Amino acid sequence: MGPTAFAASLAALTDVRARHPEAVAEAALVRRRRPLLPDDGRLLLVAADHPARGALGVRGDGQAMASRSDLLARLRVALARPGVDGVVATPDVVDDLLLLGDLDDRVVIGSMNRGGLQGAAFELDDRFTGYDARSLAAQGFEGGKMLVRIDPSDAGSVRTLEAAARVVGELADRDLVAMIEPFWSGRRDGRVVNDLSPEAVVRSVHVAQALGPTSARTWLKLPVVEEMERVVDATTLPTLLLGGDPTGHPDDTYERWARAVELPGVRGLVVGRALLYPADDDVAAAVDVASGIVHGGAS
């Protein structure tokens, strides 16, 4: 679809939202669903939930994700590539993609807690402001994702832990995936910084996997760090690796992903900015590389 046609489709989307808001629920109802896992048991999910926390930056450009039309255009390219299994996103983005007809045969993991706004004094009190288990089940989605940052010096962390534990149970009751993204965190010069040492990531894994009344439906979403073998040895839960804000040469990033995705228990990748905003701006090419890493080539 060319730029002019895409702009027209976005104008039509806004008109549908204004005149027929019920169309979102209707689109969810008729969405063609698929099993969570394909035949190879691996997943490549594209993440688009950063803006809801006010996190718009990519590689030092603080406004890289500010344009919704640009983000949607990139998402549509990514979701159309072979080997892409689905999306992790907030309700506003998922609703747009439903109305645009881009989520048939795709896994949808709804992002649930976006209340810990980037840079806010309350950032670590990460309230559940997006999807809840009831709405995910009602719309026929496959699961919910939650960010769990743990700072022993910040009281907001325990409220996030308590809320996440409750939601893990609510998702499990509805046979939905509970995808937990844990970090051991702290403040440095007023900013929340995640500790990416192997020891800290392992500690966060042990806290996260014990949340809720059952771990039967729990998956982990973990960063690729040094000594990744130690990290995945800390859990028996299915694990997806996150891409993070792209830094350095893309080939180095791809090489790290390729090594880590072959470790026991790792089921694939959840990548947002590194695929949607690659250094050369070729979204399709970046997605195809990630697909090859996860699924062994385009399928």
Order of alpha helices (4+ residues) and beta strands (2+ residues): alpha-alpha-beta-alpha-beta-alpha-beta-alpha-beta-alpha-beta-beta-alpha-beta-alpha-beta-alpha-beta-alpha-alpha
